[in-house]
Amino acid sequence: MTQWDYAVYVIDDVNDIFREQLQNLGNDGWELVSVVSGAMAGGKPRLVVFLKRPRR
């Protein structure tokens, strides 16, 4: 059975940071599990991203 490592990231600046992270997603073994919207941060939407990858 595969064991997983999990990571949670809070992204405050959706336009800049999320675009950069999406371009690199999967290159390091992380898989996107879920993205949910959270509270506003300084008038901008905040996202919470859940990732997983096989334990090494």
Backbone bond lengths (Angstrom), bond angles and torsions (degrees), N, CA, C in turn:
res aa  C-N    CA-C-N  psi(-1)  N-CA   C-N-CA  omega(-1)  CA-C   N-CA-C  phi
1 M - - - 1.435 - - 1.536 108.68 -
2 T 1.304 116.11 137.51 1.461 121.21 179.68 1.517 110.37 -75.54
3 Q 1.328 115.56 133.12 1.458 120.49 172.70 1.525 107.43 -101.81
4 W 1.338 116.18 146.38 1.449 121.29 -172.27 1.516 112.08 -120.01
5 D 1.326 115.52 146.77 1.461 122.89 165.09 1.518 106.21 -98.52
6 Y 1.327 116.48 143.08 1.463 121.22 -178.77 1.520 109.78 -122.40
7 A 1.322 116.07 150.68 1.455 121.80 176.66 1.522 108.47 -141.53
8 V 1.317 115.20 146.38 1.461 122.40 176.76 1.522 107.26 -125.86
9 Y 1.334 116.02 129.64 1.455 121.46 178.78 1.523 108.97 -124.34
10 V 1.313 115.60 136.25 1.461 121.55 172.68 1.519 106.75 -102.40
11 I 1.319 116.06 124.31 1.461 121.28 -176.71 1.524 107.76 -112.75
12 D 1.339 115.23 115.03 1.461 120.65 -178.64 1.522 112.66 -87.83
13 D 1.324 118.02 -40.99 1.457 121.77 -177.88 1.522 108.45 -102.06
14 V 1.308 115.82 85.50 1.460 122.62 -171.28 1.525 112.07 -59.40
15 N 1.295 117.79 -42.69 1.467 120.64 -172.83 1.518 112.80 -64.26
16 D 1.317 118.14 -45.64 1.461 120.36 -174.67 1.518 112.96 -88.28
17 I 1.313 117.05 -54.57 1.457 121.02 -172.66 1.524 111.75 -69.93
18 F 1.319 117.19 -43.85 1.460 120.04 -176.37 1.526 111.13 -63.94
19 R 1.319 117.14 -38.94 1.470 120.81 178.81 1.524 109.81 -61.00
20 E 1.325 116.86 -44.88 1.467 120.86 179.95 1.523 111.15 -64.84
21 Q 1.326 117.22 -42.59 1.460 120.10 -179.03 1.519 111.57 -68.14
22 L 1.324 117.96 -35.99 1.462 120.16 178.34 1.526 111.25 -64.74
23 Q 1.323 117.66 -33.96 1.460 120.55 179.85 1.524 110.79 -65.45
24 N 1.329 117.79 -30.38 1.458 121.95 -177.52 1.524 113.38 -98.65
25 L 1.318 117.85 -4.11 1.460 121.84 -175.86 1.523 110.71 -60.93
26 G 1.313 116.57 130.55 1.452 121.93 177.91 1.517 113.98 94.63
27 N 1.315 118.17 -22.84 1.455 121.00 -179.47 1.519 112.40 -67.02
28 D 1.335 116.86 -26.86 1.464 121.14 -178.19 1.531 112.38 -107.07
29 G 1.327 117.68 12.57 1.454 121.60 176.54 1.517 115.05 94.33
30 W 1.335 118.34 -9.07 1.459 121.09 179.59 1.523 110.06 -76.71
31 E 1.333 115.98 140.01 1.460 122.57 176.47 1.516 108.50 -116.44
32 L 1.319 116.42 140.36 1.453 121.65 177.68 1.521 109.64 -74.80
33 V 1.339 116.31 125.60 1.456 121.60 177.98 1.517 110.03 -97.98
34 S 1.349 115.76 -48.93 1.456 119.85 -176.13 1.519 110.36 -161.29
35 V 1.328 115.69 152.54 1.459 122.80 172.18 1.513 106.84 -130.53
36 V 1.327 116.68 127.25 1.464 120.68 178.12 1.519 108.93 -128.46
37 S 1.317 115.64 148.77 1.455 119.17 177.59 1.520 109.09 -83.71
38 G 1.328 114.93 143.94 1.455 120.97 -179.42 1.511 110.12 -120.14
39 A 1.308 116.12 -159.94 1.459 122.15 -179.30 1.527 109.92 -67.88
40 M 1.309 115.57 159.40 1.456 121.57 177.00 1.521 109.67 -71.40
41 A 1.317 116.46 145.45 1.465 122.30 177.54 1.519 108.13 -125.90
42 G 1.310 117.20 104.87 1.460 120.19 -179.75 1.516 112.90 62.57
43 G 1.325 117.20 34.30 1.458 121.29 179.89 1.508 114.68 83.34
44 K 1.324 117.39 -1.44 1.471 121.49 179.04 1.525 109.12 -109.73
45 P 1.332 116.63 149.31 1.466 118.35 177.66 1.526 111.29 -67.37
46 R 1.300 115.97 146.55 1.461 122.45 178.32 1.527 107.43 -114.16
47 L 1.313 116.41 136.79 1.459 121.41 177.35 1.514 110.00 -114.89
48 V 1.330 115.53 146.99 1.451 121.84 173.38 1.525 106.34 -115.12
49 V 1.338 116.22 122.82 1.459 122.18 -174.52 1.527 108.77 -113.18
50 F 1.315 116.35 130.31 1.472 122.58 178.61 1.523 108.13 -110.61
51 L 1.331 115.98 127.72 1.470 122.74 -178.14 1.511 110.81 -125.53
52 K 1.324 116.59 158.70 1.472 121.46 173.64 1.521 108.37 -144.94
53 R 1.355 114.98 156.44 1.459 121.03 172.79 1.522 107.68 -151.85
54 P 1.324 117.05 153.87 1.457 119.38 178.20 1.533 110.44 -60.39
55 R 1.319 116.25 137.21 1.472 121.03 179.26 1.512 108.17 -66.68
56 R 1.323 116.08 138.48 1.472 121.39 -179.05 1.496 111.30 -100.35
